[in-house]
Amino acid sequence: MLLVRTLLFTPGNNWRMIQKARDLQADAIILDLEDAVPMAEKETARIFVRDGIPLIKSSGNQTFVRVNALTTGLTQEDLFYSVQETLDGVILSKTESTADIQQIGEMLDKLEKENGLPLGSTSLIPLLETARGVMNAEKIAPASGRIIGLCFGALDFTRNMGTTQSRDGTEIFYARSKIALVANAYNIQPIDTPWFNLADAEGLDRDAGLARRLGFKGKLLIHPEQIERVNQIFSPSEGDVAYAETVVKAFKEAERQGIGAVSLHGKMIDVASFHQAEALLKYAHLIAEKGAKKKQTLF
């Protein structure tokens, strides 16, 4: 089970921000070599990212790098500077096909071999941000054993569709739903698009809440101020945990009595309810464990 409630983009060309990212409570830091970095600063950013990956990893955060799309011709060099033992994975911009997955997979195979890393040790998260990418989601998701999740990028998606992103998200509802559905079907993590209006905290809460109800497990972020709110939204509440504990206890007691289902507070609890409750408790434990490790790195 992977903890991906919050994944914060950090510009790869800003060493000060990379250093500050060590102390943040995001589940993952994404060192960005794509949109956040002007073309003239790509080389500098690659060096900062190379040196920043172990720095971020040592702080208890998962560490990812967003590389430029394959069509740019920059991906190979991005990966050359990024692939190392302390890198958790790569986010591939504008993924559109299984051919993209095969191509970057071959690049990763080569670099892992050259660097003495176990083959397949670098995870991959395709970023779907075009109409073609969303359309091919169900082909992309199972295209490689490296793939641990699917990200949605609404800004470029709406541009590709010839529209603009609204506050209520009507124009991206289908794409979001499809990505969440496909990722859950293949047992990988669906990760939602960023919320870009930093002045609209209420909108962020509503948007992240909708994403969770659609089945997303987390959200891409563009500012540290968004971390605490989104972590909370994608975490089970104390009430959720207490109820899950009650469900597990009640079902196990029913099993001991040779009963396949039991009524709890007027609701029927069966084996599916039991497994759902167990999964929630494991997730809550993972969150608590991550928080404890993070405290150890800060003090």
Secondary structure, 3 states (H helix, E strand, C coil): CCCCCEEEEEECCCHHHHHHHCCCCCCEEEEECCCCCCHHHHHHHHHHHHHHHHHHHCCCCEEEEEECCHHHCCHHHHHHHHCCCCCCEEEECCCCCHHHHHHHHHHHHHHHHHCCCCCCCCEEEEEECCHHHHHCHHHHCCCCCCECEEEECHHHHHHHCCCCCCCCCHHHHHHHHHHHHHHHHCCCEEEECCCCCCCCHHHHHHHHHHHHHHCCCEEEECCHHHHHHHHHHCCCCHHHHHHHHHHHHHHHHHHHCCCCCEEECCEEECHHHHHHHHHHHHHHHHHHHHHHHHHHHHC
